[in-house]
Amino acid sequence: QVQLVESGGGLVQTGGSVRLSCAASGQPLRRFAMGWFRQAPGKERERVAAITWTGDTTLYSDFAKGRFTVSRDNARNTVDLQMNDLRPDDTAVYYCNADPTYWPPKGDYWGQGTQVTVSS
């Protein structure tokens, strides 16, 4: 089994940067694909980025391209999301997920989320 815990969220001004981290416990990530989703108030949960087990392939939603970077460190069982040039509409709860089956990952495991608030 896998447990995921996100951290690194907080309050940041428009144009600023934050780095989110997702730590896995209970089982090494091994061959799991990993990803980040977000959900803003009143909106559907949407994909942000994803990365394969080896890290050789990544994908980004259009709003994230050129601003966000996903990476992983399998030795530490962590997945990070570097977010630059933040905008108010990036305000959301950010969730990481792990999926042994699907690409792009859909689950099966989810963290509890970390809040990112971007002020104008």
N, CA, C and O atoms as CSV, one atom per row, in Angstrom:
chain,resi,resn,atom,element,x,y,z
A,1,GLN,N,N,0.830,-1.170,0.000
A,1,GLN,CA,C,0.000,0.000,0.000
A,1,GLN,C,C,0.878,1.238,0.000
A,1,GLN,O,O,2.037,1.202,0.415
A,2,VAL,N,N,0.301,2.335,-0.475
A,2,VAL,CA,C,1.018,3.589,-0.605
A,2,VAL,C,C,0.213,4.696,0.064
A,2,VAL,O,O,-1.000,4.800,-0.116
A,3,GLN,N,N,0.912,5.517,0.837
A,3,GLN,CA,C,0.330,6.732,1.390
A,3,GLN,C,C,1.112,7.923,0.867
A,3,GLN,O,O,2.341,7.895,0.809
A,4,LEU,N,N,0.392,8.964,0.488
A,4,LEU,CA,C,0.996,10.148,-0.102
A,4,LEU,C,C,0.661,11.369,0.742
A,4,LEU,O,O,-0.478,11.540,1.176
A,5,VAL,N,N,1.656,12.215,0.971
A,5,VAL,CA,C,1.473,13.433,1.745
A,5,VAL,C,C,2.103,14.593,0.992
A,5,VAL,O,O,3.301,14.585,0.710
A,6,GLU,N,N,1.285,15.595,0.668
A,6,GLU,CA,C,1.764,16.784,-0.021
A,6,GLU,C,C,2.190,17.841,0.992
A,6,GLU,O,O,1.665,17.906,2.103
A,7,SER,N,N,3.147,18.662,0.586
A,7,SER,CA,C,3.583,19.775,1.408
A,7,SER,C,C,4.124,20.879,0.505
A,7,SER,O,O,4.332,20.669,-0.690
A,8,GLY,N,N,4.345,22.041,1.081
A,8,GLY,CA,C,4.958,23.140,0.361
A,8,GLY,C,C,4.015,24.241,-0.061
A,8,GLY,O,O,4.462,25.282,-0.543
A,9,GLY,N,N,2.723,24.039,0.108
A,9,GLY,CA,C,1.775,25.068,-0.265
A,9,GLY,C,C,1.800,26.245,0.692
A,9,GLY,O,O,2.410,26.186,1.759
A,10,GLY,N,N,1.131,27.306,0.294
A,10,GLY,CA,C,1.067,28.494,1.118
A,10,GLY,C,C,0.587,29.682,0.323
A,10,GLY,O,O,-0.009,29.537,-0.744
A,11,LEU,N,N,0.853,30.860,0.854
A,11,LEU,CA,C,0.446,32.116,0.232
A,11,LEU,C,C,1.615,32.713,-0.531
A,11,LEU,O,O,2.715,32.842,0.005
A,12,VAL,N,N,1.372,33.076,-1.785
A,12,VAL,CA,C,2.407,33.655,-2.624
A,12,VAL,C,C,1.794,34.759,-3.476
A,12,VAL,O,O,0.615,34.701,-3.823
A,13,GLN,N,N,2.589,35.754,-3.809
A,13,GLN,CA,C,2.110,36.845,-4.642
A,13,GLN,C,C,2.165,36.484,-6.113
A,13,GLN,O,O,2.922,35.605,-6.525
A,14,THR,N,N,1.356,37.169,-6.896
A,14,THR,CA,C,1.377,36.986,-8.338
A,14,THR,C,C,2.799,37.150,-8.874
A,14,THR,O,O,3.500,38.100,-8.526
A,15,GLY,N,N,3.210,36.214,-9.724
A,15,GLY,CA,C,4.555,36.221,-10.273
A,15,GLY,C,C,5.567,35.457,-9.456
A,15,GLY,O,O,6.699,35.262,-9.898
A,16,GLY,N,N,5.184,35.025,-8.279
A,16,GLY,CA,C,6.082,34.291,-7.413
A,16,GLY,C,C,6.144,32.816,-7.749
A,16,GLY,O,O,5.564,32.358,-8.733
A,17,SER,N,N,6.863,32.079,-6.907
A,17,SER,CA,C,7.088,30.655,-7.126
A,17,SER,C,C,6.896,29.869,-5.843
A,17,SER,O,O,7.124,30.378,-4.746
A,18,VAL,N,N,6.478,28.634,-5.994
A,18,VAL,CA,C,6.433,27.684,-4.894
A,18,VAL,C,C,6.874,26.330,-5.409
A,18,VAL,O,O,6.771,26.037,-6.601
A,19,ARG,N,N,7.365,25.510,-4.497
A,19,ARG,CA,C,7.748,24.150,-4.834
A,19,ARG,C,C,6.980,23.202,-3.931
A,19,ARG,O,O,7.145,23.215,-2.712
A,20,LEU,N,N,6.142,22.384,-4.542
A,20,LEU,CA,C,5.373,21.391,-3.817
A,20,LEU,C,C,6.120,20.068,-3.808
A,20,LEU,O,O,6.847,19.746,-4.747
A,21,SER,N,N,5.935,19.310,-2.744
A,21,SER,CA,C,6.558,18.008,-2.634
A,21,SER,C,C,5.520,16.984,-2.199
A,21,SER,O,O,4.632,17.281,-1.400
A,22,CYS,N,N,5.643,15.790,-2.729
A,22,CYS,CA,C,4.777,14.676,-2.375
A,22,CYS,C,C,5.661,13.544,-1.885
A,22,CYS,O,O,6.501,13.041,-2.630
A,23,ALA,N,N,5.476,13.144,-0.638
A,23,ALA,CA,C,6.268,12.083,-0.037
A,23,ALA,C,C,5.431,10.815,0.085
A,23,ALA,O,O,4.299,10.851,0.569
A,24,ALA,N,N,5.988,9.713,-0.352
A,24,ALA,CA,C,5.312,8.426,-0.287
A,24,ALA,C,C,5.845,7.604,0.871
A,24,ALA,O,O,7.033,7.652,1.189
A,25,SER,N,N,4.958,6.852,1.494
A,25,SER,CA,C,5.348,5.952,2.563
A,25,SER,C,C,4.557,4.660,2.447
A,25,SER,O,O,3.559,4.587,1.730
A,26,GLY,N,N,5.016,3.648,3.159
A,26,GLY,CA,C,4.341,2.363,3.172
A,26,GLY,C,C,4.825,1.406,2.105
A,26,GLY,O,O,4.794,0.190,2.297
A,27,GLN,N,N,5.265,1.932,1.000
A,27,GLN,CA,C,5.736,1.136,-0.116
A,27,GLN,C,C,6.516,2.028,-1.059
A,27,GLN,O,O,6.062,3.129,-1.371
A,28,PRO,N,N,7.665,1.593,-1.520
A,28,PRO,CA,C,8.366,2.387,-2.539
A,28,PRO,C,C,7.504,2.566,-3.777
A,28,PRO,O,O,6.713,1.693,-4.132
A,29,LEU,N,N,7.668,3.700,-4.421
A,29,LEU,CA,C,6.859,3.996,-5.596
A,29,LEU,C,C,7.105,3.008,-6.721
A,29,LEU,O,O,6.211,2.732,-7.521
A,30,ARG,N,N,8.294,2.487,-6.781
A,30,ARG,CA,C,8.649,1.466,-7.765
A,30,ARG,C,C,8.258,1.912,-9.167
A,30,ARG,O,O,8.788,2.896,-9.682
A,31,ARG,N,N,7.332,1.188,-9.781
A,31,ARG,CA,C,6.986,1.450,-11.173
A,31,ARG,C,C,5.717,2.289,-11.333
A,31,ARG,O,O,5.098,2.279,-12.396
A,32,PHE,N,N,5.336,3.003,-10.296
A,32,PHE,CA,C,4.147,3.841,-10.357
A,32,PHE,C,C,4.398,5.085,-11.173
A,32,PHE,O,O,5.407,5.764,-10.986
A,33,ALA,N,N,3.485,5.389,-12.079
A,33,ALA,CA,C,3.438,6.729,-12.639
A,33,ALA,C,C,2.886,7.680,-11.578
A,33,ALA,O,O,2.082,7.280,-10.736
A,34,MET,N,N,3.319,8.931,-11.623
A,34,MET,CA,C,2.903,9.913,-10.635
A,34,MET,C,C,2.361,11.142,-11.337
A,34,MET,O,O,2.720,11.434,-12.478
A,35,GLY,N,N,1.493,11.854,-10.642
A,35,GLY,CA,C,0.938,13.054,-11.230
A,35,GLY,C,C,0.467,14.040,-10.192
A,35,GLY,O,O,0.401,13.741,-9.000
A,36,TRP,N,N,0.140,15.228,-10.676
A,36,TRP,CA,C,-0.430,16.289,-9.862
A,36,TRP,C,C,-1.735,16.752,-10.478
A,36,TRP,O,O,-1.829,16.966,-11.686
A,37,PHE,N,N,-2.735,16.902,-9.636
A,37,PHE,CA,C,-4.008,17.496,-9.995
A,37,PHE,C,C,-4.243,18.707,-9.105
A,37,PHE,O,O,-3.559,18.898,-8.099
A,38,ARG,N,N,-5.212,19.516,-9.486
A,38,ARG,CA,C,-5.601,20.625,-8.633
A,38,ARG,C,C,-7.102,20.843,-8.733
A,38,ARG,O,O,-7.740,20.467,-9.716
A,39,GLN,N,N,-7.647,21.457,-7.697
A,39,GLN,CA,C,-9.063,21.793,-7.689
A,39,GLN,C,C,-9.246,23.162,-7.054
A,39,GLN,O,O,-8.902,23.381,-5.893
A,40,ALA,N,N,-9.791,24.074,-7.839
A,40,ALA,CA,C,-10.078,25.415,-7.372
A,40,ALA,C,C,-11.527,25.497,-6.921
A,40,ALA,O,O,-12.345,24.676,-7.335
A,41,PRO,N,N,-11.861,26.469,-6.084
A,41,PRO,CA,C,-13.247,26.604,-5.622
A,41,PRO,C,C,-14.221,26.719,-6.788
A,41,PRO,O,O,-14.026,27.533,-7.691
A,42,GLY,N,N,-15.260,25.907,-6.764
A,42,GLY,CA,C,-16.278,25.952,-7.787
A,42,GLY,C,C,-15.897,25.345,-9.121
A,42,GLY,O,O,-16.652,25.460,-10.086
A,43,LYS,N,N,-14.745,24.702,-9.199
A,43,LYS,CA,C,-14.287,24.126,-10.452
A,43,LYS,C,C,-14.037,22.635,-10.303
A,43,LYS,O,O,-13.892,22.119,-9.195
A,44,GLU,N,N,-13.991,21.955,-11.440
A,44,GLU,CA,C,-13.684,20.532,-11.449
A,44,GLU,C,C,-12.205,20.307,-11.174
A,44,GLU,O,O,-11.365,21.159,-11.461
A,45,ARG,N,N,-11.906,19.146,-10.614
A,45,ARG,CA,C,-10.514,18.776,-10.456
A,45,ARG,C,C,-9.892,18.583,-11.835
A,45,ARG,O,O,-10.501,17.965,-12.708
A,46,GLU,N,N,-8.688,19.104,-12.036
A,46,GLU,CA,C,-8.053,19.050,-13.335
A,46,GLU,C,C,-6.603,18.606,-13.211
A,46,GLU,O,O,-5.942,18.843,-12.200
A,47,ARG,N,N,-6.134,17.962,-14.256
A,47,ARG,CA,C,-4.753,17.515,-14.278
A,47,ARG,C,C,-3.812,18.692,-14.421
A,47,ARG,O,O,-4.096,19.641,-15.151
A,48,VAL,N,N,-2.693,18.629,-13.724
A,48,VAL,CA,C,-1.648,19.631,-13.831
A,48,VAL,C,C,-0.452,19.072,-14.599
A,48,VAL,O,O,-0.019,19.657,-15.592
A,49,ALA,N,N,0.078,17.942,-14.141
A,49,ALA,CA,C,1.280,17.365,-14.733
A,49,ALA,C,C,1.375,15.900,-14.355
A,49,ALA,O,O,0.715,15.447,-13.420
A,50,ALA,N,N,2.197,15.163,-15.084
A,50,ALA,CA,C,2.421,13.752,-14.792
A,50,ALA,C,C,3.824,13.360,-15.220
A,50,ALA,O,O,4.440,14.014,-16.062
A,51,ILE,N,N,4.324,12.269,-14.618
A,51,ILE,CA,C,5.676,11.807,-14.900
A,51,ILE,C,C,5.720,10.296,-14.783
A,51,ILE,O,O,5.094,9.721,-13.892
A,52,THR,N,N,6.456,9.649,-15.677
A,52,THR,CA,C,6.585,8.201,-15.649
A,52,THR,C,C,7.537,7.755,-14.551
A,52,THR,O,O,8.208,8.577,-13.927
A,53,TRP,N,N,7.590,6.453,-14.323
A,53,TRP,CA,C,8.443,5.874,-13.288
A,53,TRP,C,C,9.901,6.289,-13.476
A,53,TRP,O,O,10.565,6.678,-12.515
A,54,THR,N,N,10.389,6.209,-14.684
A,54,THR,CA,C,11.782,6.537,-14.947
A,54,THR,C,C,12.029,8.034,-15.058
A,54,THR,O,O,13.177,8.478,-15.015
A,55,GLY,N,N,10.979,8.804,-15.198
A,55,GLY,CA,C,11.128,10.230,-15.373
A,55,GLY,C,C,11.470,10.648,-16.786
A,55,GLY,O,O,11.735,11.824,-17.036
A,56,ASP,N,N,11.469,9.703,-17.715
A,56,ASP,CA,C,11.851,10.022,-19.083
A,56,ASP,C,C,10.734,10.683,-19.877
A,56,ASP,O,O,10.983,11.263,-20.933
A,57,THR,N,N,9.512,10.600,-19.381
A,57,THR,CA,C,8.380,11.203,-20.059
A,57,THR,C,C,7.561,12.017,-19.069
A,57,THR,O,O,7.233,11.542,-17.981
A,58,THR,N,N,7.237,13.228,-19.449
A,58,THR,CA,C,6.368,14.080,-18.655
A,58,THR,C,C,5.289,14.659,-19.545
A,58,THR,O,O,5.433,14.705,-20.767
A,59,LEU,N,N,4.209,15.098,-18.927
A,59,LEU,CA,C,3.188,15.825,-19.656
A,59,LEU,C,C,2.653,16.940,-18.780
A,59,LEU,O,O,2.697,16.869,-17.552
A,60,TYR,N,N,2.145,17.977,-19.442
A,60,TYR,CA,C,1.633,19.141,-18.750
A,60,TYR,C,C,0.350,19.603,-19.409
A,60,TYR,O,O,0.221,19.571,-20.632
A,61,SER,N,N,-0.585,20.027,-18.602
A,61,SER,CA,C,-1.747,20.697,-19.141
A,61,SER,C,C,-1.322,22.044,-19.718
A,61,SER,O,O,-0.272,22.579,-19.362
A,62,ASP,N,N,-2.142,22.584,-20.605
A,62,ASP,CA,C,-1.761,23.799,-21.310
A,62,ASP,C,C,-1.433,24.947,-20.368
A,62,ASP,O,O,-0.489,25.698,-20.614
A,63,PHE,N,N,-2.190,25.091,-19.305
A,63,PHE,CA,C,-1.950,26.205,-18.399
A,63,PHE,C,C,-0.634,26.074,-17.644
A,63,PHE,O,O,-0.117,27.057,-17.115
A,64,ALA,N,N,-0.085,24.843,-17.594
A,64,ALA,CA,C,1.143,24.598,-16.848
A,64,ALA,C,C,2.399,24.668,-17.713
A,64,ALA,O,O,3.497,24.858,-17.190
A,65,LYS,N,N,2.253,24.520,-19.001
A,65,LYS,CA,C,3.408,24.474,-19.888
A,65,LYS,C,C,4.207,25.763,-19.815
A,65,LYS,O,O,3.659,26.861,-19.907
A,66,GLY,N,N,5.509,25.607,-19.648
A,66,GLY,CA,C,6.397,26.755,-19.578
A,66,GLY,C,C,6.492,27.391,-18.215
A,66,GLY,O,O,7.351,28.246,-18.000
A,67,ARG,N,N,5.638,27.004,-17.286
A,67,ARG,CA,C,5.655,27.585,-15.944
A,67,ARG,C,C,5.915,26.551,-14.853
A,67,ARG,O,O,6.565,26.854,-13.853
A,68,PHE,N,N,5.412,25.337,-15.040
A,68,PHE,CA,C,5.511,24.297,-14.020
A,68,PHE,C,C,6.447,23.192,-14.492
A,68,PHE,O,O,6.541,22.914,-15.688
A,69,THR,N,N,7.139,22.563,-13.541
A,69,THR,CA,C,8.030,21.453,-13.835
A,69,THR,C,C,7.810,20.350,-12.809
A,69,THR,O,O,7.871,20.593,-11.604
A,70,VAL,N,N,7.557,19.143,-13.288
A,70,VAL,CA,C,7.384,18.000,-12.406
A,70,VAL,C,C,8.654,17.156,-12.438
A,70,VAL,O,O,9.262,16.980,-13.494
A,71,SER,N,N,9.051,16.638,-11.289
A,71,SER,CA,C,10.237,15.808,-11.192
A,71,SER,C,C,10.027,14.769,-10.096
A,71,SER,O,O,9.121,14.893,-9.272
A,72,ARG,N,N,10.869,13.752,-10.099
A,72,ARG,CA,C,10.762,12.730,-9.055
A,72,ARG,C,C,12.135,12.235,-8.649
A,72,ARG,O,O,13.087,12.265,-9.428
A,73,ASP,N,N,12.212,11.780,-7.413
A,73,ASP,CA,C,13.427,11.211,-6.860
A,73,ASP,C,C,13.028,9.872,-6.262
A,73,ASP,O,O,12.537,9.810,-5.135
A,74,ASN,N,N,13.237,8.812,-7.009
A,74,ASN,CA,C,12.778,7.501,-6.571
A,74,ASN,C,C,13.536,6.990,-5.346
A,74,ASN,O,O,12.990,6.212,-4.564
A,75,ALA,N,N,14.781,7.416,-5.171
A,75,ALA,CA,C,15.538,7.015,-3.998
A,75,ALA,C,C,14.927,7.575,-2.722
A,75,ALA,O,O,15.031,6.956,-1.663
A,76,ARG,N,N,14.294,8.733,-2.808
A,76,ARG,CA,C,13.656,9.364,-1.662
A,76,ARG,C,C,12.149,9.168,-1.651
A,76,ARG,O,O,11.483,9.596,-0.708
A,77,ASN,N,N,11.598,8.534,-2.674
A,77,ASN,CA,C,10.151,8.348,-2.789
A,77,ASN,C,C,9.405,9.678,-2.743
A,77,ASN,O,O,8.425,9.831,-2.014
A,78,THR,N,N,9.881,10.626,-3.526
A,78,THR,CA,C,9.243,11.926,-3.581
A,78,THR,C,C,8.999,12.350,-5.021
A,78,THR,O,O,9.721,11.956,-5.937
A,79,VAL,N,N,7.972,13.157,-5.196
A,79,VAL,CA,C,7.652,13.790,-6.462
A,79,VAL,C,C,7.412,15.264,-6.183
A,79,VAL,O,O,6.657,15.615,-5.276
A,80,ASP,N,N,8.049,16.119,-6.957
A,80,ASP,CA,C,7.954,17.553,-6.747
A,80,ASP,C,C,7.256,18.241,-7.906
A,80,ASP,O,O,7.222,17.735,-9.027
A,81,LEU,N,N,6.704,19.399,-7.610
A,81,LEU,CA,C,6.120,20.255,-8.633
A,81,LEU,C,C,6.618,21.668,-8.384
A,81,LEU,O,O,6.220,22.317,-7.416
A,82,GLN,N,N,7.492,22.141,-9.265
A,82,GLN,CA,C,7.971,23.511,-9.206
A,82,GLN,C,C,7.032,24.382,-10.014
A,82,GLN,O,O,6.799,24.119,-11.194
A,83,MET,N,N,6.491,25.416,-9.394
A,83,MET,CA,C,5.537,26.298,-10.041
A,83,MET,C,C,6.084,27.722,-10.026
A,83,MET,O,O,6.328,28.299,-8.966
A,84,ASN,N,N,6.269,28.272,-11.210
A,84,ASN,CA,C,6.796,29.617,-11.371
A,84,ASN,C,C,5.762,30.524,-12.026
A,84,ASN,O,O,4.792,30.059,-12.624
A,85,ASP,N,N,5.988,31.811,-11.901
A,85,ASP,CA,C,5.122,32.811,-12.527
A,85,ASP,C,C,3.659,32.559,-12.186
A,85,ASP,O,O,2.808,32.465,-13.071
A,86,LEU,N,N,3.388,32.452,-10.918
A,86,LEU,CA,C,2.050,32.095,-10.471
A,86,LEU,C,C,1.052,33.219,-10.698
A,86,LEU,O,O,1.393,34.401,-10.653
A,87,ARG,N,N,-0.179,32.823,-10.940
A,87,ARG,CA,C,-1.283,33.731,-11.194
A,87,ARG,C,C,-2.393,33.473,-10.187
A,87,ARG,O,O,-2.450,32.393,-9.599
A,88,PRO,N,N,-3.270,34.439,-9.980
A,88,PRO,CA,C,-4.384,34.205,-9.051
A,88,PRO,C,C,-5.225,32.984,-9.404
A,88,PRO,O,O,-5.730,32.310,-8.506
A,89,ASP,N,N,-5.386,32.685,-10.688
A,89,ASP,CA,C,-6.197,31.526,-11.041
A,89,ASP,C,C,-5.463,30.202,-10.848
A,89,ASP,O,O,-6.023,29.144,-11.135
A,90,ASP,N,N,-4.225,30.240,-10.368
A,90,ASP,CA,C,-3.550,29.028,-9.914
A,90,ASP,C,C,-3.960,28.645,-8.495
A,90,ASP,O,O,-3.589,27.577,-8.007
A,91,THR,N,N,-4.712,29.499,-7.841
A,91,THR,CA,C,-5.173,29.212,-6.488
A,91,THR,C,C,-6.026,27.953,-6.486
A,91,THR,O,O,-7.033,27.877,-7.189
A,92,ALA,N,N,-5.623,26.977,-5.701
A,92,ALA,CA,C,-6.309,25.691,-5.678
A,92,ALA,C,C,-5.689,24.817,-4.608
A,92,ALA,O,O,-4.644,25.142,-4.043
A,93,VAL,N,N,-6.349,23.704,-4.339
A,93,VAL,CA,C,-5.745,22.629,-3.570
A,93,VAL,C,C,-5.058,21.702,-4.557
A,93,VAL,O,O,-5.671,21.247,-5.522
A,94,TYR,N,N,-3.798,21.426,-4.316
A,94,TYR,CA,C,-3.007,20.596,-5.207
A,94,TYR,C,C,-2.831,19.208,-4.603
A,94,TYR,O,O,-2.446,19.069,-3.442
A,95,TYR,N,N,-3.116,18.189,-5.400
A,95,TYR,CA,C,-3.059,16.800,-4.970
A,95,TYR,C,C,-2.052,16.026,-5.811
A,95,TYR,O,O,-1.971,16.226,-7.023
A,96,CYS,N,N,-1.295,15.156,-5.184
A,96,CYS,CA,C,-0.490,14.224,-5.955
A,96,CYS,C,C,-1.181,12.868,-5.981
A,96,CYS,O,O,-1.966,12.536,-5.093
A,97,ASN,N,N,-0.877,12.101,-7.007
A,97,ASN,CA,C,-1.453,10.771,-7.111
A,97,ASN,C,C,-0.442,9.803,-7.692
A,97,ASN,O,O,0.525,10.198,-8.343
A,98,ALA,N,N,-0.688,8.523,-7.442
A,98,ALA,CA,C,0.163,7.444,-7.921
A,98,ALA,C,C,-0.709,6.372,-8.548
A,98,ALA,O,O,-1.774,6.038,-8.028
A,99,ASP,N,N,-0.248,5.837,-9.669
A,99,ASP,CA,C,-1.055,4.878,-10.414
A,99,ASP,C,C,-0.157,3.811,-11.026
A,99,ASP,O,O,0.729,4.129,-11.818
A,100,PRO,N,N,-0.377,2.546,-10.665
A,100,PRO,CA,C,0.436,1.467,-11.235
A,100,PRO,C,C,-0.047,0.980,-12.580
A,100,PRO,O,O,0.604,0.133,-13.192
A,101,THR,N,N,-1.179,1.489,-13.065
A,101,THR,CA,C,-1.831,0.905,-14.225
A,101,THR,C,C,-1.929,1.841,-15.420
A,101,THR,O,O,-1.634,1.437,-16.545
A,102,TYR,N,N,-2.337,3.080,-15.194
A,102,TYR,CA,C,-2.707,3.965,-16.292
A,102,TYR,C,C,-1.670,5.029,-16.566
A,102,TYR,O,O,-0.982,5.506,-15.664
A,103,TRP,N,N,-1.575,5.388,-17.825
A,103,TRP,CA,C,-0.852,6.559,-18.274
A,103,TRP,C,C,-1.752,7.359,-19.199
A,103,TRP,O,O,-2.247,6.827,-20.193
A,104,PRO,N,N,-1.971,8.633,-18.884
A,104,PRO,CA,C,-1.557,9.348,-17.691
A,104,PRO,C,C,-2.197,8.770,-16.418
A,104,PRO,O,O,-3.256,8.146,-16.489
A,105,PRO,N,N,-1.573,8.970,-15.279
A,105,PRO,CA,C,-2.091,8.365,-14.051
A,105,PRO,C,C,-3.435,8.953,-13.647
A,105,PRO,O,O,-3.667,10.155,-13.777
A,106,LYS,N,N,-4.321,8.084,-13.154
A,106,LYS,CA,C,-5.634,8.472,-12.647
A,106,LYS,C,C,-5.752,8.264,-11.138
A,106,LYS,O,O,-6.593,8.897,-10.500
A,107,GLY,N,N,-4.971,7.438,-10.584
A,107,GLY,CA,C,-4.932,6.961,-9.207
A,107,GLY,C,C,-3.968,5.798,-9.181
A,107,GLY,O,O,-3.055,5.767,-10.006
A,108,ASP,N,N,-4.113,4.865,-8.308
A,108,ASP,CA,C,-5.163,4.543,-7.372
A,108,ASP,C,C,-5.039,5.282,-6.033
A,108,ASP,O,O,-5.955,5.247,-5.212
A,109,TYR,N,N,-3.908,5.944,-5.825
A,109,TYR,CA,C,-3.600,6.539,-4.534
A,109,TYR,C,C,-3.565,8.050,-4.645
A,109,TYR,O,O,-3.081,8.607,-5.631
A,110,TRP,N,N,-4.089,8.708,-3.613
A,110,TRP,CA,C,-4.162,10.159,-3.560
A,110,TRP,C,C,-3.720,10.674,-2.204
A,110,TRP,O,O,-3.959,10.044,-1.174
A,111,GLY,N,N,-3.071,11.827,-2.222
A,111,GLY,CA,C,-2.792,12.524,-0.986
A,111,GLY,C,C,-3.970,13.381,-0.563
A,111,GLY,O,O,-5.000,13.415,-1.236
A,112,GLN,N,N,-3.810,14.076,0.561
A,112,GLN,CA,C,-4.876,14.918,1.094
A,112,GLN,C,C,-4.865,16.326,0.527
A,112,GLN,O,O,-5.824,17.073,0.718
A,113,GLY,N,N,-3.807,16.700,-0.161
A,113,GLY,CA,C,-3.750,17.987,-0.808
A,113,GLY,C,C,-3.034,19.043,0.005
A,113,GLY,O,O,-2.939,18.950,1.229
A,114,THR,N,N,-2.531,20.047,-0.691
A,114,THR,CA,C,-1.916,21.206,-0.064
A,114,THR,C,C,-2.429,22.464,-0.755
A,114,THR,O,O,-2.489,22.532,-1.983
A,115,GLN,N,N,-2.795,23.452,0.044
A,115,GLN,CA,C,-3.408,24.666,-0.478
A,115,GLN,C,C,-2.357,25.631,-1.001
A,115,GLN,O,O,-1.374,25.923,-0.320
A,116,VAL,N,N,-2.570,26.122,-2.212
A,116,VAL,CA,C,-1.767,27.193,-2.781
A,116,VAL,C,C,-2.691,28.373,-3.044
A,116,VAL,O,O,-3.691,28.241,-3.750
A,117,THR,N,N,-2.359,29.514,-2.481
A,117,THR,CA,C,-3.149,30.726,-2.667
A,117,THR,C,C,-2.259,31.800,-3.272
A,117,THR,O,O,-1.214,32.142,-2.717
A,118,VAL,N,N,-2.678,32.323,-4.406
A,118,VAL,CA,C,-1.914,33.347,-5.114
A,118,VAL,C,C,-2.681,34.656,-5.014
A,118,VAL,O,O,-3.806,34.761,-5.503
A,119,SER,N,N,-2.084,35.633,-4.391
A,119,SER,CA,C,-2.717,36.926,-4.201
A,119,SER,C,C,-2.296,37.883,-5.304
A,119,SER,O,O,-1.213,37.759,-5.874
A,120,SER,N,N,-3.167,38.839,-5.595
A,120,SER,CA,C,-2.871,39.833,-6.612
A,120,SER,C,C,-2.122,41.017,-6.039
A,120,SER,O,O,-1.794,41.952,-6.769
